[in-house]
Amino acid sequence: MISTFYIIQVTIFFILLLLITYVYLICRRFRNFLYENHKRAWMEQHIEEIEMYFISGEGVSSFIPFKPFHFDVLEDFSSNYLSNFQTESDFNPVKPFVEQYFVPRYRKRLFHSRWSVRMNTLYFIDLFKIDMMQDDLLKLLKSKKSSPEERYQIFLILAGFEYPYLLDLIKVSKRLPPFLFNDLMSRLITSDNFESYVQNFNDFSFEWKLSIIDIFGKKNLRSLKLQELLEGLLNDNNREIRLKAAKTIASLEYISSPDLIIRILDGNFQKKEWQDPQSINERMMMARLMGSIREERFLPYLKLLVSDKGYIVRSEAARSIRKYRDGKKILLSITTSHPDNYARNIAKEWVERSIDYE
């Protein structure tokens, strides 16, 4: 049985803990209040000189920053200036000011022990386009303390600096979570540079390859070399690569020769593993590809896939058939004559649905 004395001790402990927490929060709030007051007072004291500098580029000596809140004020002011005014190539008061007074501070903060400080520093390096800190960014990129989010941000900044060896860095980088791969590649790959990614495709790691293929399709990028790459990947040894390639070709709605798909399908239907549950997404994507190309010679294969064991494969095959010129008639025929009950049901479903229905 718990003694009364013990209960009193525990109660006193928690009361003291709550009291300490309360005092800490009050002190922290008061400190923040004083800090904001210092910022406001310094801003009011120097606002005219700051505005004059950003207009004429003169008078900087009257507000040289040396305290933390000085930097905070000037970062806020510079950020607002850049967001509201278009700087001219021959007059950009932000860049020389930042390079002279902010860079020494950023060099220290870029390797700060706190993650939030490093990320905040990267944000301002990007915002102010401080390309003279390129070597510092590369140093952080190689550091073990750099997080996936930091490496992601560094890649974006280096892309903005047009760093010539960025592709080489990306090729050997493996420490990024999957959800960042696509986002990063979406920002890096453009209609002007995608051919370099096609040319260097085999040098990238597996994760990068998946993302690159994805972005080719999402951005609707086209070229002869890209088409050759995608069609070659349909025969890749890795299922995920084949799946991504088929998805991208389907989205581009073009194949150089239907015979290529027919050869692949003939080979696949003879393989036992083609019917395995692990291949269901690949079968579904091939059905989608045949629907996007709409080659009449694909119809026999789609008719086979409407009786597939997987619902998503049957549905995609029926949807693809529906896209053909006489697709509705073909589906109606399947509803009455196909020996497989699943095939008849899915055909009936797509007879009644629009091909635009997802």
GUKOL-523762 format. One line per field, with one value per residue (C-alpha): residue number from 1; residue in three letters; y, x, z. Coordinates in steps of 0.05 Angstrom, whole numbers, plus 32768, in hexadecimal, padded with zeros to 4 digits. Layout:
BEGIN
num = [NUM,...];
residu = [Ala,...];
north = [Y,...];
east = [X,...];
up = [Z,...];
***
This chain:
BEGIN
num = [1,2,3,4,5,6,7,8,9,10,11,12,13,14,15,16,17,18,19,20,21,22,23,24,25,26,27,28,29,30,31,32,33,34,35,36,37,38,39,40,41,42,43,44,45,46,47,48,49,50,51,52,53,54,55,56,57,58,59,60,61,62,63,64,65,66,67,68,69,70,71,72,73,74,75,76,77,78,79,80,81,82,83,84,85,86,87,88,89,90,91,92,93,94,95,96,97,98,99,100,101,102,103,104,105,106,107,108,109,110,111,112,113,114,115,116,117,118,119,120,121,122,123,124,125,126,127,128,129,130,131,132,133,134,135,136,137,138,139,140,141,142,143,144,145,146,147,148,149,150,151,152,153,154,155,156,157,158,159,160,161,162,163,164,165,166,167,168,169,170,171,172,173,174,175,176,177,178,179,180,181,182,183,184,185,186,187,188,189,190,191,192,193,194,195,196,197,198,199,200,201,202,203,204,205,206,207,208,209,210,211,212,213,214,215,216,217,218,219,220,221,222,223,224,225,226,227,228,229,230,231,232,233,234,235,236,237,238,239,240,241,242,243,244,245,246,247,248,249,250,251,252,253,254,255,256,257,258,259,260,261,262,263,264,265,266,267,268,269,270,271,272,273,274,275,276,277,278,279,280,281,282,283,284,285,286,287,288,289,290,291,292,293,294,295,296,297,298,299,300,301,302,303,304,305,306,307,308,309,310,311,312,313,314,315,316,317,318,319,320,321,322,323,324,325,326,327,328,329,330,331,332,333,334,335,336,337,338,339,340,341,342,343,344,345,346,347,348,349,350,351,352,353,354,355,356,357,358];
residu = [Met,Ile,Ser,Thr,Phe,Tyr,Ile,Ile,Gln,Val,Thr,Ile,Phe,Phe,Ile,Leu,Leu,Leu,Leu,Ile,Thr,Tyr,Val,Tyr,Leu,Ile,Cys,Arg,Arg,Phe,Arg,Asn,Phe,Leu,Tyr,Glu,Asn,His,Lys,Arg,Ala,Trp,Met,Glu,Gln,His,Ile,Glu,Glu,Ile,Glu,Met,Tyr,Phe,Ile,Ser,Gly,Glu,Gly,Val,Ser,Ser,Phe,Ile,Pro,Phe,Lys,Pro,Phe,His,Phe,Asp,Val,Leu,Glu,Asp,Phe,Ser,Ser,Asn,Tyr,Leu,Ser,Asn,Phe,Gln,Thr,Glu,Ser,Asp,Phe,Asn,Pro,Val,Lys,Pro,Phe,Val,Glu,Gln,Tyr,Phe,Val,Pro,Arg,Tyr,Arg,Lys,Arg,Leu,Phe,His,Ser,Arg,Trp,Ser,Val,Arg,Met,Asn,Thr,Leu,Tyr,Phe,Ile,Asp,Leu,Phe,Lys,Ile,Asp,Met,Met,Gln,Asp,Asp,Leu,Leu,Lys,Leu,Leu,Lys,Ser,Lys,Lys,Ser,Ser,Pro,Glu,Glu,Arg,Tyr,Gln,Ile,Phe,Leu,Ile,Leu,Ala,Gly,Phe,Glu,Tyr,Pro,Tyr,Leu,Leu,Asp,Leu,Ile,Lys,Val,Ser,Lys,Arg,Leu,Pro,Pro,Phe,Leu,Phe,Asn,Asp,Leu,Met,Ser,Arg,Leu,Ile,Thr,Ser,Asp,Asn,Phe,Glu,Ser,Tyr,Val,Gln,Asn,Phe,Asn,Asp,Phe,Ser,Phe,Glu,Trp,Lys,Leu,Ser,Ile,Ile,Asp,Ile,Phe,Gly,Lys,Lys,Asn,Leu,Arg,Ser,Leu,Lys,Leu,Gln,Glu,Leu,Leu,Glu,Gly,Leu,Leu,Asn,Asp,Asn,Asn,Arg,Glu,Ile,Arg,Leu,Lys,Ala,Ala,Lys,Thr,Ile,Ala,Ser,Leu,Glu,Tyr,Ile,Ser,Ser,Pro,Asp,Leu,Ile,Ile,Arg,Ile,Leu,Asp,Gly,Asn,Phe,Gln,Lys,Lys,Glu,Trp,Gln,Asp,Pro,Gln,Ser,Ile,Asn,Glu,Arg,Met,Met,Met,Ala,Arg,Leu,Met,Gly,Ser,Ile,Arg,Glu,Glu,Arg,Phe,Leu,Pro,Tyr,Leu,Lys,Leu,Leu,Val,Ser,Asp,Lys,Gly,Tyr,Ile,Val,Arg,Ser,Glu,Ala,Ala,Arg,Ser,Ile,Arg,Lys,Tyr,Arg,Asp,Gly,Lys,Lys,Ile,Leu,Leu,Ser,Ile,Thr,Thr,Ser,His,Pro,Asp,Asn,Tyr,Ala,Arg,Asn,Ile,Ala,Lys,Glu,Trp,Val,Glu,Arg,Ser,Ile,Asp,Tyr,Glu];
north = [8000,8045,8071,80B7,80D3,80B7,80D5,8119,8114,8103,813B,816E,8156,8160,81A4,81BA,819E,81C5,8204,81FF,81F3,822F,825C,8245,8254,8299,82A9,8291,82BA,82F7,82EC,82E7,8326,834C,8331,8348,838C,8392,8380,83B3,83EB,83DF,83DC,841E,843E,842A,8423,8462,844E,8407,841F,8451,841A,83ED,8427,8445,8412,8445,8451,8409,841E,8439,83F5,83C0,8382,8361,8348,830E,833A,8369,832E,8318,835E,8363,831D,832D,8370,8351,8318,8349,8373,8337,8320,8365,8382,8367,8373,8389,8366,83A5,83B9,8387,83A5,8364,8339,8363,8373,832A,8312,8344,833F,82FF,82CC,82C7,82BB,8288,8262,8255,8247,8217,81E6,81F5,81BB,81CA,81B0,81EA,821D,81FA,81F5,823E,8251,8228,824C,8290,8278,8263,82A3,82D1,82A7,82A7,827F,8291,825D,8224,8203,8208,81E4,81AD,81A5,819E,816E,813F,8147,810D,813E,8155,813B,8124,8166,818D,8165,816F,81BA,81BD,8199,81CD,8207,81EA,81E2,822B,823B,8210,81E6,81BF,817E,817A,813B,8118,8129,810F,80CE,80B9,80D4,809E,80BE,80DD,80C2,80AB,80E3,8116,80F5,8107,814D,815C,813F,8165,81A6,8191,8172,81A4,81A3,81C3,8191,814F,8132,8131,8106,80D7,80D3,80C6,809A,805B,807F,808F,8064,803A,806C,80A6,807E,8073,80BD,80D3,80A5,80C0,8108,80FA,80E5,811A,8152,8133,8136,8118,8109,80D0,80BD,80BF,8092,8061,8061,8055,801D,7FFC,7FFE,7FD5,7F9A,7FAD,7F77,7F9F,7F9D,7FE3,8001,7FDD,7FF6,803E,803B,801F,8054,808C,8071,806B,80B4,80CA,80A1,808D,804F,804C,8007,7FDE,7FA0,7FAF,7FAA,7F6C,7F49,7F5B,7F43,7F02,7EF5,7F09,7EDD,7EA1,7EB0,7E91,7ECD,7EFB,7EE1,7EE9,7F1C,7F41,7F51,7F6D,7FB6,7FA7,7F84,7FBE,7FF0,7FCA,7FC9,8015,801D,7FF6,8023,8062,804A,802B,7FFC,7FCA,7F91,7F9B,7F88,7F3C,7F48,7F77,7F43,7F12,7F44,7F51,7F0C,7F19,7F03,7F4A,7F7B,7FB8,7F93,7F7F,7FC5,7FE6,7FB5,7FC2,800D,8009,7FE1,8016,804A,8025,8039,7FFD,7FF4,7FF7,7FC1,7F95,7F9C,7F8D,7F4E,7F3A,7F44,7F0F,7EDE,7EDD,7E9C,7EC0,7EDF,7F14,7F29,7F30,7F5A,7F8A,7F91,7FA3,7FD5,7FF9,7FF8,8022,8050,8089,807E,80BF,80A1,8090];
east = [8000,801B,802B,800E,8055,8067,8029,803A,8081,8069,8036,806A,8099,8065,8051,8099,80A2,8065,807D,80C2,80A4,8075,80AF,80D9,80A1,8095,80E0,80E4,80A8,80C5,8108,80E6,80BF,80FF,8121,80E7,80E9,8133,8126,80EE,8116,8153,8129,8107,814A,8169,812E,813F,8188,8174,8141,8173,81A6,8175,8162,81A7,81D9,81F8,81FA,8205,8238,8200,81DE,8215,81F9,821F,81E8,81B9,817B,819E,81A6,815E,8144,816E,815D,8113,811B,8145,8113,80DA,8102,8111,80C9,80AC,80E0,8100,814B,8171,81B0,81DA,81BE,81B0,81BE,81AD,81E5,8223,8206,81F7,823A,8260,8239,8210,823F,826E,8231,8213,8255,8252,8207,820B,822F,8208,81F6,81AC,8189,8157,8190,81B2,8171,8161,81A6,819C,815B,817D,81B8,8184,815B,8196,81B8,81FB,8223,8265,8250,8250,828D,826D,822F,8259,827C,8239,8221,825B,8252,8234,8209,81E3,819B,8174,814E,818F,81AC,816B,816F,81B8,81AB,8176,81A4,81DD,81AD,819C,81E7,81EE,8223,8244,824F,8209,81F8,8236,8221,81DA,81F2,8217,81E5,81BB,81A8,8165,8120,80F7,80C4,80FB,8117,80DB,80D4,811D,811F,80E0,8105,8146,812F,8118,8109,814D,8178,8152,817E,81B9,8191,8180,81C9,81E1,81A6,81CE,81FE,81C7,81B5,8175,814C,8160,814F,8108,80FE,811D,80EF,80B3,80C5,80CF,8086,806A,808B,8078,80C0,80CF,810B,8125,815A,8127,80F8,8130,8142,80FA,80EE,812F,811B,80DD,810C,8133,8141,8121,80D5,80CF,80F8,80CD,808E,80A5,80BA,8076,8052,807A,8070,8026,8023,804A,801A,8050,8078,80A9,8091,8055,807E,80AA,806E,8054,8097,8098,8050,805C,8098,8074,8036,8064,8085,8068,807C,8053,8015,8032,8012,8055,804B,8005,801A,8045,800B,7FDD,800E,8018,7FCC,7FCC,8005,7FDD,7FA2,7FCA,7FEA,7FAA,7FCB,7F98,7FCA,7FC9,7F7F,7F8A,7FB9,7F87,7F51,7F7E,7F89,7F3F,7F3D,7F7B,7F79,7F86,7F4C,7F78,7F94,7F4E,7F34,7F6E,7F6A,7F1F,7F2A,7F60,7F32,7EFD,7F2D,7F31,7F06,7ED7,7EE8,7EA1,7E8B,7EC5,7EB3,7E6A,7E80,7EAA,7E6D,7E47,7E7A,7EB7,7EBC,7ED8,7EA5,7ED7,7EE5,7E9B,7E8F,7EC9,7EB6,7E6F,7E89,7EB2,7E7A,7E52,7E8C,7EAE,7EF6,7F08,7EF0,7F29];
up = [8000,7FEB,8027,802F,8035,7FF1,7FD0,7FEF,7FD4,7F8D,7F90,7FA6,7F6F,7F38,7F54,7F53,7F0D,7EF4,7F18,7EF8,7EB3,7EBD,7ED3,7E98,7E66,7E85,7E82,7E3A,7E26,7E48,7E26,7DE2,7DF2,7E01,7DC3,7D96,7DB8,7DAA,7D61,7D5B,7D7C,7D51,7D12,7D23,7D32,7CF0,7CC0,7C99,7C8E,7C7B,7C48,7C2C,7C22,7BFE,7BD0,7BC2,7BDB,7C0A,7C56,7C6D,7CA3,7CD0,7CDB,7CD8,7CFC,7D36,7D65,7D56,7D54,7D22,7CF2,7CFD,7CED,7CAE,7C97,7C9D,7C79,7C41,7C38,7C31,7C01,7BD4,7BD5,7BC4,7B94,7B55,7B5B,7B1D,7B07,7B0D,7B52,7B88,7BCD,7BF1,7BD4,7BE7,7C2B,7C3A,7C20,7C4C,7C8D,7C8D,7C6F,7CAC,7CD7,7CA7,7CA3,7CEE,7CF0,7CB5,7CE4,7D23,7D50,7D49,7D0A,7D09,7D07,7CCD,7CA6,7CB2,7C99,7C5A,7C4F,7C4F,7C25,7BF1,7BF8,7BF1,7BBC,7BE0,7BAD,7BD0,7C05,7BD3,7BF3,7C38,7C1D,7C00,7C43,7C67,7C32,7C42,7C8D,7CB4,7CDC,7C9E,7C9D,7C5F,7C60,7C60,7C27,7C00,7C0B,7BF8,7BB6,7BA6,7BB8,7B8E,7B54,7B5A,7B59,7B1A,7B3D,7B04,7B2B,7B49,7B22,7B3D,7B84,7B79,7B5A,7B98,7BCA,7BEC,7C2E,7C1A,7C2C,7BEF,7BF5,7BEA,7BAB,7B7F,7B9B,7B90,7B4A,7B38,7B48,7B27,7AE6,7AB1,7A67,7A5D,7A83,7A83,7A4C,7A7B,7AAB,7A72,7A5E,7AA5,7ABA,7AC7,7AF5,7B28,7B63,7B61,7B8A,7B5E,7B1F,7B37,7B44,7B02,7ADA,7B01,7AF2,7AA8,7AA5,7AD3,7AAC,7A69,7A50,7A0C,79E1,79B7,79EA,7A23,79FC,79EF,7A39,7A50,7A1E,7A31,7A7B,7A6C,7A6A,7AA8,7ADB,7B13,7B17,7B35,7AFC,7AC8,7AEC,7AED,7AA3,7A8E,7AB7,7A96,7A50,7A5E,7A74,7A36,7A0A,79D8,79C6,798C,7978,7991,7981,79BE,79ED,79CA,79D2,7A1C,7A27,7A01,7A2E,7A6D,7A62,7A5C,7A9F,7ADE,7B09,7ADD,7B00,7B45,7B75,7B75,7B2B,7B31,7B2B,7AEE,7ACC,7ADD,7AC1,7A81,7A78,7A82,7A50,7A1B,7A29,7A1F,79DE,79C2,7990,7974,797C,79C8,79CE,79D4,7A0F,7A30,7A27,7A4C,7A85,7A91,7AB1,7ADC,7B25,7B3D,7B3C,7B2C,7AEF,7AD6,7AE0,7ABD,7A83,7A7A,7A80,7A4A,7A1C,7A26,7A08,79C5,798A,7992,79DC,79F5,79C4,79D8,7A22,7A12,79EF,7A2C,7A5A,7A33,7A19,7A46,7A6F,7AAC,7ADC,7AF5,7AAD,7A9E,7ADC,7AD0,7A87,7A9B,7ACE,7A99,7A66,7A96,7AAB,7A88,7A72,7A97,7AD9,7B08];
***
